[in-house]
Amino acid sequence: MYEKPAIVVVTQSAMSTAHRVREQLPGSVIYGYRKRTKLSDVTFDNVGNTLRELFTKKQPIIALMSSGIVIRTLGNLLKDKHKEPPVLVISEDGRFIVPLLGGHAGANQIAQTLANALHGHAALTTTSDTRFGTTLDAPPKGWNLANPKDHKNFVAQLLAGKGVQINGELDWLSVTQLPNDALGPLRITGTLRAIKGSSDHLVYHPEKLALGIGCERGVSFEEIR
């Protein structure tokens, strides 16, 4: 969904943490402030311009700097949370990982991964994550939520105390704290079938089917679709 993660560093003292972060995020690139850092993959001269450019290109941003700098820089660019990339801030020593934006677009998952690797703390503030230990609208790789527009109302009902039936081979939900209830009014289903979901029923599809087509050279994407 997104470009390669950008690890943005403004001080040399944070560079060792940046390299540890890169080890956990394959394909990530370290951006270093030219005046104050060494050993980066890419150098830059203007912090604000770099953050805005990366955000506009929808690159996940892991910023080793003050959260205030990131908030003030990106504030005017925030328009649609469903299309914005994950943005996280990490302390120089790696002790604190804070997802600022895109919690349901992968930021919370990145924070947990980095917290485990850096022996730090992921400061998650998304209610569903802290209560149930999962982000239902950001399933793991290999799964897709068929009806994301119903997620908000579904989670609201979970938070209100309603139980949920879980059907299908959804092993990634077995380690959560969801209120599993075989007779609950809510349902979560994992299936290859084209089942229509609702605000009471989330449907997940595994990426197990592939479609191949043949066409002449130069055919447009619109015509193929």
Beta strands, then each sheet from edge to edge (+ up, - down):
strand 1: 6-9
strand 2: 29-33
strand 3: 42-44
strand 4: 61-64
strand 5: 87-90
strand 6: 96-101
strand 7: 121-122
strand 8: 143-145
strand 9: 164-167
strand 10: 186-190
strand 11: 201-206
sheet 1: 3+ 2+ 1+ 4+ 5+ 6- 7-
sheet 2: 8+ 11- 10- 9-
end
